[in-house]
């Protein structure tokens, strides 16, 4: 299995790296994102075998099966050991790792397609990012250990990526983490999870700006190849293919739980900001998982919904990025969207470079509405979309708790509201639950008049001492900070 960049011409793709090289590199040297040269097909026989593996042996074994298709430079025994170490009940609190809950009560119309929540938030930081980040930490430690090297991880977070990365990397040999986040724009719980960590290899930087400013800083540093190589800069954001690859696994796990036969199809609705979570579903579908629809749910920052409705991708200015009660989706530059557009346009790297490397930089937009490829977003790739507001979130949280006794967080509420608008007869709909409600307690109180339950280990976390550095949205400033702390 070799990998190519979304911005490379076909002629330039020979000799592209294997998995462990892109694991440590993150962003491609030409500014593009790595993808496999082709998606490994999963035929009916393989799908049937994987169903048996998941049902008899469990999630770690399924992860090994999926990841083995993308990783050929780690010995199978070592990869299996990494999967077994990562996906355990001790870490994720349940043997199923990603259990499904059906939303069904006496008010459910007869014949309505089954509606499920897939719980992805049972990990150490109570967010779906743990599903990939725990694996990433173990992969980094393994590969750096056998190379005898160190890695400085630079990341950007709107809330959940940061804490998931830091909890996965804290104490890991040969790894430092430099995590940027938008100053004052995360929930108090999210801030406390990150800023209360005192491990010497963890550095938190609060940036004056929004998430897109943080993401731009990460990309600017990654595009400075001399600095990147001198200081061994890697990434844990979903621009790193390993993150997205790990997320593919839970689409298969959700499908196997919601169906009895591989002849059935399911749909998924995914709360989306940076497009990484739903892009993993796109990869699973391209591999052959029987997915009918991939529904993208946005909040008031509806750049992605606008594209899937109109064909226009229009980035918002920082001042026009809304601060909402589902803050992890307060994003207007969806990095992983480039991977999907690459596939949509027939993997034309030259054209992708013109769109993402030039048009977006110059005008902040591009328009595919008149391109015949745009019709393929739904017809061939199965994408649909919808939008949710703060009022919608409150109503969905109240209704779901009252009807089903299930308490959901704000991002899952966005997805559930949109999912109900896209139900198809006879096709189960799986909503990806992306965080536990305690991370967004203020909105839960507003909706229900009560505090959400809190795991005992997080009692009083907001009162813990904090260690964080405030910084302007300036790539030169973060470079200087990294250089200072790597001496």
LOZANU-494794 format. One line per 4 residues: number of its first residue (from 1); their letters; for each residue x, y, z of N, C-alpha, C. Coordinates in steps of 0.05 Angstrom, whole numbers. Layout:
N
NUM = a = X/Y/Z/X/Y/Z/X/Y/Z  ... $
***
This chain:
487
1 = xxxx = 17/-24/0/0/0/0/18/25/0  15/41/-21/29/67/-22/9/90/-21  19/113/-15/2/137/-11/10/159/-30  -10/176/-37/-6/199/-54/-17/223/-41 $
5 = xxxx = -8/246/-51/-19/272/-41/-42/281/-58  -61/294/-46/-84/305/-61/-76/327/-80  -51/337/-78/-43/359/-95/-21/351/-115  -16/326/-118/5/317/-136/-8/309/-163 $
9 = xxxx = 6/315/-184/-2/306/-210/3/276/-212  -12/263/-230/-9/233/-233/20/226/-239  34/243/-255/61/237/-262/81/238/-238  73/253/-218/91/257/-195/87/237/-172 $
13 = xxxx = 68/218/-177/60/201/-154/78/177/-150  95/170/-169/112/147/-165/131/151/-142  135/130/-126/154/131/-104/143/144/-79  116/148/-77/105/159/-53/108/140/-30 $
17 = xxxx = 107/150/-5/115/134/18/95/113/27  105/95/44/88/76/57/77/88/83  62/73/98/46/83/120/63/97/142  84/84/151/98/95/174/112/121/168 $
21 = xxxx = 119/125/143/130/151/135/109/174/137  85/169/127/65/190/129/54/192/157  55/171/173/47/172/201/62/195/215  89/196/211/105/215/224/106/242/210 $
25 = xxxx = 99/242/184/101/267/169/76/284/171  52/272/171/27/287/172/20/299/145  26/324/141/19/338/117/40/332/95  31/328/70/50/323/49/67/347/43 $
29 = xxxx = 91/344/32/109/366/27/98/387/8  79/379/-10/67/398/-29/43/412/-17  38/408/9/15/421/22/-11/405/20  -11/383/6/-35/366/4/-38/347/27 $
33 = xxxx = -58/331/25/-64/311/46/-60/283/34  -49/265/50/-44/238/40/-70/222/39  -71/205/18/-92/185/15/-79/160/2  -90/137/7/-79/113/-7/-82/117/-37 $
37 = xxxx = -64/105/-53/-66/107/-82/-92/96/-92  -103/76/-78/-130/66/-84/-141/54/-58  -167/54/-56/-180/43/-32/-181/12/-35  -172/-3/-15/-173/-32/-17/-202/-41/-17 $
41 = xxxx = -210/-57/-37/-238/-65/-38/-244/-88/-18  -267/-86/-6/-277/-106/12/-300/-121/-1  -296/-145/-9/-317/-160/-23/-336/-173/-3  -357/-185/-13/-378/-196/4/-367/-218/23 $
45 = xxxx = -348/-234/13/-337/-255/29/-320/-243/52  -305/-222/46/-289/-209/68/-307/-196/88  -329/-183/78/-347/-170/96/-360/-190/115  -367/-213/104/-379/-234/120/-359/-244/141 $
49 = xxxx = -334/-247/133/-314/-257/152/-310/-236/174  -309/-210/166/-305/-189/186/-328/-188/206  -353/-193/196/-376/-193/214/-371/-215/236  -362/-238/227/-357/-259/246/-335/-253/265 $
53 = xxxx = -314/-240/255/-292/-231/273/-301/-212/294  -317/-192/286/-327/-173/305/-345/-185/326  -364/-203/317/-383/-215/335/-370/-235/354  -350/-250/344/-338/-270/361/-314/-261/377 $
57 = xxxx = -298/-243/366/-273/-236/379/-274/-207/390  -285/-188/374/-288/-161/384/-276/-140/367  -277/-115/378/-270/-91/363/-240/-91/356  -223/-98/374/-194/-98/369/-187/-115/345 $
61 = xxxx = -199/-139/344/-194/-157/322/-204/-146/295  -227/-132/296/-237/-119/272/-219/-97/263  -209/-81/283/-190/-60/276/-165/-71/263  -155/-93/272/-131/-106/260/-137/-113/231 $
65 = xxxx = -161/-124/226/-168/-132/198/-169/-108/180  -182/-86/189/-184/-62/172/-157/-49/168  -142/-45/190/-117/-31/188/-96/-46/172  -98/-73/172/-78/-89/157/-79/-83/127 $
69 = xxxx = -102/-74/118/-104/-67/89/-89/-42/82  -83/-25/102/-70/1/97/-41/2/108  -34/-18/124/-7/-17/137/8/-42/130  28/-40/113/44/-63/106/73/-61/115 $
73 = xxxx = 80/-40/130/107/-37/140/109/-39/170  88/-50/183/90/-60/211/82/-89/210  98/-106/222/94/-134/222/66/-141/233  52/-160/222/25/-166/231/23/-171/261 $
77 = xxxx = 42/-185/272/42/-191/301/44/-165/317  60/-147/308/63/-121/322/38/-104/319  26/-104/295/2/-88/291/-21/-99/308  -23/-126/309/-44/-138/326/-40/-131/355 $
81 = xxxx = -15/-131/364/-10/-124/392/-17/-95/398  -13/-77/378/-20/-49/382/-50/-46/383  -65/-60/366/-94/-59/367/-105/-70/393  -94/-93/402/-103/-105/427/-97/-87/451 $
85 = xxxx = -75/-72/450/-68/-54/471/-86/-30/472  -95/-21/448/-111/3/446/-140/-1/453  -153/-21/442/-182/-23/444/-190/-44/465  -189/-35/490/-195/-53/512/-218/-41/529 $
89 = xxxx = -231/-58/544/-253/-50/561/-242/-31/583  -217/-36/591/-206/-19/612/-203/10/603  -199/15/577/-196/42/566/-222/54/558  -240/37/546/-264/47/534/-290/40/550 $
93 = xxxx = -287/26/572/-309/22/591/-330/2/583  -327/-10/560/-347/-30/551/-333/-49/532  -340/-74/533/-328/-94/515/-335/-89/486  -358/-77/481/-366/-71/453/-351/-47/441 $
97 = xxxx = -339/-31/458/-323/-7/451/-342/15/439  -358/8/419/-376/28/406/-405/17/405  -418/13/428/-444/1/428/-466/18/415  -486/5/403/-509/19/391/-532/19/411 $
101 = xxxx = -547/42/411/-571/44/426/-594/52/407  -615/36/406/-637/43/388/-656/62/402  -664/84/388/-683/103/399/-711/94/390  -725/81/408/-751/69/402/-769/72/426 $
105 = xxxx = -794/82/421/-813/84/443/-841/81/431  -861/84/448/-889/81/439/-897/101/418  -883/124/417/-890/145/398/-878/141/370  -860/122/368/-846/117/343/-866/106/322 $
109 = xxxx = -868/120/300/-888/111/279/-881/82/270  -902/66/266/-898/39/256/-886/40/228  -865/24/224/-852/23/199/-830/43/195  -825/61/215/-803/80/213/-777/65/213 $
113 = xxxx = -759/74/197/-732/62/196/-719/63/224  -706/42/232/-692/43/258/-673/66/260  -673/79/284/-655/102/289/-637/95/313  -611/96/308/-592/88/329/-573/110/336 $
117 = xxxx = -562/109/360/-539/124/368/-516/105/371  -493/111/358/-469/96/362/-450/111/381  -446/99/404/-431/112/426/-401/111/420  -389/134/414/-360/136/408/-345/150/430 $
121 = xxxx = -358/155/453/-347/174/472/-342/161/499  -334/135/499/-329/121/524/-299/121/531  -283/135/516/-254/135/521/-246/154/543  -220/158/547/-209/173/570/-218/202/571 $
125 = xxxx = -224/215/548/-231/244/549/-260/248/541  -276/227/539/-305/228/535/-313/240/508  -296/236/488/-302/246/461/-293/226/440  -305/227/417/-300/207/396/-271/208/387 $
129 = xxxx = -257/230/391/-229/232/383/-211/211/396  -220/201/419/-204/180/432/-202/155/415  -222/149/399/-223/125/383/-198/123/365  -190/145/354/-166/145/336/-141/153/352 $
133 = xxxx = -144/172/370/-120/183/383/-106/163/401  -121/145/414/-108/124/430/-91/106/413  -101/100/389/-86/84/370/-61/99/361  -65/125/355/-43/141/344/-20/143/364 $
137 = xxxx = -27/146/390/-6/147/410/11/122/411  -2/99/409/12/74/409/28/69/383  17/78/360/32/76/335/57/94/336  54/119/346/77/137/348/99/124/366 $
141 = xxxx = 91/114/389/111/103/408/125/80/395  111/63/381/123/39/368/143/48/347  134/65/329/151/72/306/175/89/315  171/108/333/194/124/343/213/107/358 $
145 = xxxx = 203/87/373/220/69/388/238/53/370  227/42/348/244/26/331/263/43/313  257/68/310/275/86/296/295/100/314  289/100/340/306/115/358/304/145/354 $
149 = xxxx = 280/155/348/277/184/341/257/196/360  255/223/358/235/238/373/216/252/353  193/261/363/174/275/346/161/297/363  158/321/350/144/343/362/118/347/348 $
153 = xxxx = 96/341/362/69/342/351/58/369/353  49/381/331/36/407/331/7/402/322  -11/412/338/-39/408/332/-56/432/337  -81/431/326/-101/452/331/-126/439/340 $
157 = xxxx = -140/451/359/-165/439/369/-186/460/373  -211/452/368/-234/468/375/-246/458/401  -233/437/413/-243/427/438/-235/399/444  -242/380/428/-239/352/435/-213/339/425 $
161 = xxxx = -203/348/401/-178/336/391/-156/341/411  -154/365/422/-132/371/440/-130/353/464  -152/350/478/-151/334/502/-146/305/495  -159/295/474/-154/267/465/-125/262/458 $
165 = xxxx = -113/281/444/-85/278/437/-67/279/462  -72/297/479/-55/300/503/-57/276/522  -81/266/525/-84/242/542/-72/218/529  -71/217/503/-59/194/489/-29/196/488 $
169 = xxxx = -18/220/489/11/224/486/26/229/512  11/236/533/25/243/558/42/220/567  67/226/574/85/205/583/97/188/562  89/191/537/99/174/515/128/182/510 $
173 = xxxx = 146/162/507/174/167/502/178/179/474  195/200/473/202/211/447/182/230/435  161/238/450/139/254/439/135/279/456  134/302/442/124/327/455/99/336/440 $
177 = xxxx = 80/348/455/56/358/442/54/388/446  50/402/424/45/431/424/17/435/413  -3/441/430/-31/441/421/-42/470/423  -50/480/400/-63/507/398/-93/504/400 $
181 = xxxx = -106/524/413/-135/525/415/-144/554/415  -168/560/407/-178/588/406/-183/597/434  -171/619/442/-174/630/469/-203/636/475  -212/624/498/-239/630/508/-262/618/493 $
185 = xxxx = -257/600/473/-279/590/457/-285/561/462  -273/548/481/-280/521/489/-296/522/514  -311/500/520/-326/499/544/-307/498/568  -315/507/592/-298/505/616/-287/477/620 $
189 = xxxx = -304/457/616/-295/429/620/-273/422/600  -277/429/575/-256/423/554/-230/437/561  -231/462/569/-207/477/577/-193/463/600  -208/455/620/-197/443/644/-183/416/637 $
193 = xxxx = -196/401/620/-184/375/612/-156/379/601  -152/399/585/-126/404/572/-107/419/591  -116/441/601/-98/460/614/-89/450/642  -103/430/653/-95/420/679/-74/399/678 $
197 = xxxx = -66/390/654/-45/370/651/-18/383/656  -3/371/674/23/382/682/47/366/671  42/347/654/63/330/642/83/348/627  108/342/630/129/358/618/129/358/588 $
201 = xxxx = 117/338/575/118/336/546/92/348/534  75/361/550/50/372/540/52/403/542  46/417/520/47/446/519/21/456/507  6/472/522/-20/484/512/-16/513/505 $
205 = xxxx = -25/521/482/-23/548/472/-51/559/465  -60/579/479/-86/591/473/-82/615/454  -94/613/430/-89/632/409/-111/653/408  -104/678/404/-123/699/401/-136/697/373 $
209 = xxxx = -159/684/372/-172/680/346/-192/657/348  -198/645/325/-217/623/324/-201/598/316  -215/575/314/-202/550/308/-187/552/281  -200/565/261/-187/567/235/-160/580/236 $
213 = xxxx = -157/600/254/-131/613/258/-110/593/269  -119/576/287/-101/555/298/-93/536/276  -113/527/260/-108/508/239/-89/520/218  -92/546/212/-75/559/193/-46/560/203 $
217 = xxxx = -42/564/229/-15/564/241/-2/537/238  -18/516/243/-7/488/240/2/483/211  -15/491/192/-9/486/164/15/503/155  17/528/166/40/545/158/66/533/168 $
221 = xxxx = 66/522/192/90/510/203/97/484/187  76/469/181/80/444/166/90/449/137  83/472/126/92/479/99/120/491/99  131/497/122/159/506/123/176/481/126 $
225 = xxxx = 184/470/104/197/444/104/223/443/119  239/465/118/264/466/133/259/465/163  240/481/173/233/481/201/221/454/209  204/444/192/190/418/198/211/396/202 $
229 = xxxx = 231/395/184/251/374/186/270/378/209  277/404/214/296/409/235/285/401/262  259/407/266/247/401/292/228/377/292  229/361/271/214/336/270/184/341/277 $
233 = xxxx = 171/358/261/144/366/267/125/345/255  107/335/271/86/317/262/58/328/270  37/315/261/10/324/267/-7/302/279  -27/310/295/-47/291/304/-75/300/295 $
237 = xxxx = -77/323/283/-103/330/271/-110/310/250  -135/311/242/-144/291/222/-133/296/195  -116/316/191/-100/317/167/-80/294/166  -74/282/189/-57/258/191/-75/234/183 $
241 = xxxx = -67/220/161/-83/198/151/-88/177/172  -69/172/190/-73/151/210/-97/156/227  -103/181/234/-127/188/249/-152/179/234  -154/187/209/-178/181/193/-180/151/188 $
245 = xxxx = -158/138/183/-158/109/179/-169/94/203  -162/102/227/-172/89/251/-202/93/254  -212/115/245/-241/121/248/-258/104/228  -246/94/207/-260/77/188/-272/53/202 $
249 = xxxx = -257/43/222/-264/18/235/-292/19/248  -299/42/261/-325/42/275/-349/44/256  -344/51/231/-367/49/212/-373/20/207  -353/3/204/-358/-25/200/-371/-37/225 $
253 = xxxx = -362/-29/249/-373/-40/274/-402/-31/277  -409/-7/271/-436/3/272/-454/-12/253  -444/-17/228/-460/-31/208/-466/-60/218  -446/-73/229/-450/-101/237/-471/-103/260 $
257 = xxxx = -471/-83/277/-491/-83/299/-519/-77/290  -522/-60/269/-548/-51/261/-561/-70/240  -546/-89/230/-557/-107/209/-552/-136/216  -567/-153/203/-563/-182/206/-550/-195/181 $
261 = xxxx = -552/-181/159/-542/-191/133/-526/-170/119  -507/-178/104/-491/-159/88/-505/-150/63  -530/-160/59/-547/-150/37/-561/-124/44  -561/-118/70/-575/-93/80/-557/-69/77 $
265 = xxxx = -570/-46/75/-555/-20/75/-562/-5/100  -545/13/108/-550/32/130/-542/60/120  -551/80/135/-541/108/131/-529/117/157  -511/137/155/-499/149/179/-503/179/177 $
269 = xxxx = -509/191/201/-509/220/203/-487/228/222  -471/248/214/-446/255/228/-445/285/233  -443/293/258/-438/322/263/-410/329/253  -409/351/237/-385/355/221/-375/384/223 $
273 = xxxx = -349/387/228/-336/413/228/-313/412/209  -294/394/215/-269/392/199/-271/370/179  -294/356/177/-300/336/157/-284/310/160  -268/307/181/-253/283/185/-270/259/192 $
277 = xxxx = -289/262/210/-305/240/219/-322/229/197  -335/246/182/-352/236/159/-335/227/136  -311/238/133/-293/229/112/-285/200/116  -282/192/141/-277/164/147/-300/146/137 $
281 = xxxx = -324/156/139/-347/142/128/-346/140/98  -337/161/86/-333/162/57/-313/140/48  -291/138/63/-271/117/57/-283/89/60  -298/85/82/-311/59/86/-330/52/63 $
285 = xxxx = -345/72/54/-363/68/32/-348/61/6  -326/75/2/-310/70/-22/-297/42/-21  -292/32/3/-281/5/6/-302/-16/-1  -328/-9/2/-349/-28/-4/-369/-32/19 $
289 = xxxx = -367/-18/41/-387/-20/62/-414/-10/51  -435/-26/55/-461/-18/43/-474/5/57  -465/29/51/-475/54/62/-493/67/41  -518/72/48/-537/85/30/-531/115/29 $
293 = xxxx = -531/128/52/-527/157/54/-507/165/76  -491/185/70/-474/197/91/-485/226/94  -497/231/117/-510/257/121/-492/274/138  -485/297/127/-468/317/141/-485/336/156 $
297 = xxxx = -482/337/183/-497/356/199/-479/378/209  -487/403/204/-471/426/213/-487/442/233  -474/460/247/-488/479/264/-491/505/248  -491/528/262/-495/553/248/-471/559/229 $
301 = xxxx = -449/547/234/-426/550/216/-429/529/194  -444/536/173/-456/517/155/-442/517/127  -415/520/127/-400/520/102/-405/494/87  -404/471/101/-407/445/88/-435/441/78 $
305 = xxxx = -455/448/94/-483/446/85/-487/463/60  -476/487/60/-479/504/36/-467/491/11  -444/478/14/-432/465/-9/-450/442/-19  -460/425/-2/-475/402/-11/-502/410/-22 $
309 = xxxx = -512/434/-15/-537/444/-26/-532/459/-52  -510/473/-55/-506/492/-77/-482/487/-95  -462/472/-85/-438/468/-100/-417/490/-96  -424/510/-79/-405/531/-72/-392/526/-45 $
313 = xxxx = -366/526/-45/-351/523/-20/-340/551/-13  -350/563/8/-344/591/14/-335/593/44  -310/597/47/-298/599/74/-307/626/87  -314/625/112/-322/649/126/-297/663/139 $
317 = xxxx = -298/689/141/-277/703/155/-279/696/185  -257/700/199/-257/694/228/-279/709/243  -284/734/235/-304/750/248/-332/739/243  -335/723/221/-362/712/214/-365/683/223 $
321 = xxxx = -346/673/237/-349/646/248/-364/648/275  -388/636/276/-405/638/299/-394/623/323  -397/634/346/-390/620/371/-416/607/380  -417/581/381/-442/566/385/-440/548/410 $
325 = xxxx = -463/535/416/-463/516/438/-455/488/429  -447/484/404/-433/460/396/-405/468/385  -387/477/403/-363/492/395/-343/476/378  -343/450/381/-324/434/366/-330/434/336 $
329 = xxxx = -353/445/328/-360/448/300/-359/477/291  -348/494/307/-346/522/299/-321/526/281  -324/515/257/-302/514/238/-312/522/210  -297/537/196/-306/545/168/-286/536/147 $
333 = xxxx = -263/525/155/-244/513/136/-240/484/143  -255/467/128/-255/439/134/-232/425/120  -211/419/135/-187/408/123/-192/383/107  -206/364/119/-210/338/106/-228/339/82 $
337 = xxxx = -242/361/78/-259/364/54/-243/361/29  -218/368/30/-200/366/7/-198/337/-3  -198/318/17/-196/290/9/-220/281/-7  -244/290/2/-268/283/-13/-269/295/-40 $
341 = xxxx = -262/321/-43/-262/334/-69/-242/321/-88  -220/312/-77/-201/297/-93/-214/273/-107  -229/257/-91/-243/234/-103/-265/244/-121  -280/265/-114/-302/275/-130/-293/283/-157 $
345 = xxxx = -269/295/-159/-259/305/-185/-240/285/-199  -244/260/-193/-228/239/-207/-199/239/-200  -193/247/-175/-165/247/-165/-146/263/-183  -156/286/-191/-140/305/-208/-125/323/-189 $
349 = xxxx = -100/316/-183/-84/331/-164/-78/360/-173  -75/363/-199/-69/390/-209/-93/408/-205  -116/398/-209/-140/415/-205/-145/420/-175  -139/400/-159/-142/404/-130/-123/425/-120 $
353 = xxxx = -99/426/-130/-80/447/-122/-91/474/-130  -103/476/-153/-115/501/-162/-138/510/-144  -154/491/-135/-176/498/-118/-168/505/-90  -153/487/-77/-147/490/-48/-121/505/-43 $
357 = xxxx = -102/503/-62/-77/518/-58/-77/546/-70  -96/551/-87/-96/577/-101/-122/592/-97  -144/581/-107/-170/595/-106/-178/602/-78  -176/583/-59/-184/589/-32/-166/610/-19 $
361 = xxxx = -141/609/-26/-122/629/-15/-128/657/-25  -136/658/-50/-139/684/-63/-167/696/-59  -188/679/-61/-215/689/-60/-232/678/-37  -222/657/-24/-237/645/-2/-260/628/-10 $
365 = xxxx = -261/621/-36/-284/605/-46/-277/591/-71  -292/570/-78/-293/559/-105/-321/549/-110  -327/546/-136/-355/540/-144/-354/516/-163  -367/494/-154/-369/470/-171/-398/465/-181 $
369 = xxxx = -415/485/-177/-443/481/-183/-449/474/-212  -432/485/-230/-436/479/-258/-420/455/-268  -404/444/-251/-387/421/-258/-404/396/-257  -403/379/-278/-419/354/-278/-413/336/-253 $
373 = xxxx = -389/339/-242/-381/323/-219/-398/329/-195  -409/354/-193/-424/361/-169/-448/343/-164  -461/336/-186/-485/318/-183/-477/291/-171  -452/284/-173/-443/258/-163/-441/257/-133 $
377 = xxxx = -442/281/-119/-440/281/-90/-461/264/-77  -485/264/-88/-506/247/-78/-509/222/-94  -510/224/-120/-515/201/-137/-494/179/-134  -469/186/-134/-447/166/-133/-434/163/-105 $
381 = xxxx = -434/185/-90/-420/185/-64/-438/185/-40  -464/189/-45/-484/186/-24/-486/208/-3  -475/231/-9/-475/253/11/-501/269/10  -511/276/34/-532/295/37/-524/312/62 $
385 = xxxx = -540/333/68/-532/350/90/-556/364/102  -551/377/125/-571/393/139/-558/410/160  -574/427/172/-564/448/190/-581/448/215  -568/455/238/-581/456/263/-573/482/277 $
389 = xxxx = -591/493/294/-586/518/308/-587/512/338  -581/533/354/-581/530/383/-609/522/392  -630/534/381/-657/527/389/-663/498/382  -653/489/359/-656/461/351/-643/442/371 $
393 = xxxx = -618/450/379/-603/434/398/-619/431/425  -629/453/435/-643/452/460/-668/434/457  -682/437/436/-707/421/431/-700/391/429  -679/385/414/-671/357/410/-662/344/436 $
397 = xxxx = -647/359/452/-637/348/478/-661/342/496  -680/361/497/-704/358/514/-720/334/504  -726/333/478/-744/312/468/-731/285/471  -705/283/465/-692/256/467/-692/246/496 $
401 = xxxx = -687/265/515/-687/257/543/-715/249/553  -735/265/545/-762/260/554/-773/234/542  -768/229/516/-780/206/503/-765/180/508  -738/181/509/-723/157/509/-706/154/535 $
405 = xxxx = -705/175/551/-688/174/575/-659/174/569  -652/184/545/-624/185/536/-615/214/535  -593/220/549/-582/247/550/-559/249/529  -561/268/511/-541/272/490/-528/299/492 $
409 = xxxx = -504/301/481/-490/327/481/-500/344/458  -489/368/456/-499/387/436/-492/380/407  -469/368/403/-461/360/375/-477/337/366  -482/317/383/-499/295/376/-527/304/371 $
413 = xxxx = -536/325/386/-563/336/381/-565/348/353  -544/362/345/-544/372/317/-548/349/297  -533/327/301/-535/305/283/-562/291/284  -573/288/308/-599/275/310/-621/291/297 $
417 = xxxx = -620/317/301/-641/334/288/-640/331/258  -616/331/246/-613/329/217/-620/301/208  -612/281/224/-618/253/216/-648/248/212  -664/260/229/-693/255/227/-704/266/201 $
421 = xxxx = -690/285/189/-699/297/164/-691/280/140  -674/260/145/-663/244/123/-668/214/125  -688/207/141/-695/179/144/-706/168/118  -698/143/111/-708/130/88/-722/104/96 $
425 = xxxx = -744/98/85/-758/73/92/-741/49/89  -740/33/109/-726/7/108/-696/9/112  -685/34/115/-656/37/118/-649/47/146  -636/31/163/-629/40/189/-611/65/188 $
429 = xxxx = -616/84/206/-600/108/207/-584/107/233  -557/109/231/-539/109/254/-528/138/258  -534/150/280/-523/176/287/-498/172/304  -476/184/296/-452/182/311/-453/200/335 $
433 = xxxx = -453/189/359/-452/204/384/-423/211/390  -417/237/391/-389/246/390/-377/256/416  -393/260/437/-383/269/463/-403/264/484  -394/263/509/-413/260/531/-423/288/540 $
437 = xxxx = -448/289/550/-461/315/556/-445/332/576  -430/319/594/-417/334/615/-397/355/604  -388/350/579/-369/369/567/-382/395/560  -409/396/559/-423/420/551/-446/425/570 $
441 = xxxx = -439/425/596/-459/424/618/-478/449/617  -467/472/610/-484/496/610/-508/494/592  -504/482/569/-527/479/550/-546/457/560  -536/437/573/-553/416/584/-571/428/606 $
445 = xxxx = -559/445/622/-575/459/643/-596/476/631  -588/491/609/-608/508/596/-631/492/584  -625/468/574/-645/452/561/-663/437/582  -650/427/603/-664/409/621/-667/419/650 $
449 = xxxx = -652/440/656/-653/450/684/-639/432/703  -620/416/694/-605/398/712/-577/394/700  -559/388/718/-531/383/710/-530/354/699  -513/350/678/-509/322/669/-492/307/688 $
453 = xxxx = -494/281/688/-477/264/705/-448/268/697  -431/266/717/-402/270/713/-387/245/723  -370/233/707/-353/211/717/-337/220/742  -335/204/762/-321/212/787/-293/223/783 $
457 = xxxx = -279/212/763/-251/221/760/-249/250/750  -271/261/741/-271/289/731/-284/309/751  -291/299/775/-303/317/795/-282/340/802  -292/365/800/-275/387/808/-253/394/789 $
461 = xxxx = -254/384/764/-232/388/746/-228/418/739  -250/433/738/-248/461/731/-232/477/751  -230/467/776/-216/482/797/-186/475/799  -177/456/783/-149/448/784/-131/470/773 $
465 = xxxx = -106/471/782/-87/490/771/-83/486/741  -78/507/726/-76/506/697/-49/516/688  -40/504/666/-15/512/653/-20/516/624  -20/542/615/-26/548/587/-12/574/580 $
469 = xxxx = -3/577/555/10/601/545/-9/615/525  -14/640/528/-30/655/509/-12/667/487  -22/667/462/-5/675/440/-22/687/418  -10/705/403/-23/717/379/-24/696/357 $
473 = xxxx = -42/699/338/-45/680/316/-23/686/295  1/677/302/24/684/286/42/660/284  46/649/259/63/625/256/91/629/267  102/654/264/129/659/274/130/655/304 $
477 = xxxx = 109/663/318/108/660/347/108/631/356  93/614/342/92/586/350/118/572/343  131/581/321/157/569/314/177/576/336  177/601/345/196/609/366/191/593/392 $
481 = xxxx = 166/589/398/159/574/422/169/545/421  164/533/397/173/505/393/203/503/396  217/521/382/247/521/383/257/524/411  245/542/426/253/547/454/250/521/471 $
485 = xxx = 228/507/468/223/484/485/234/458/474  248/459/451/261/435/441/292/436/445  301/458/457/330/460/461/339/440/482 $
***
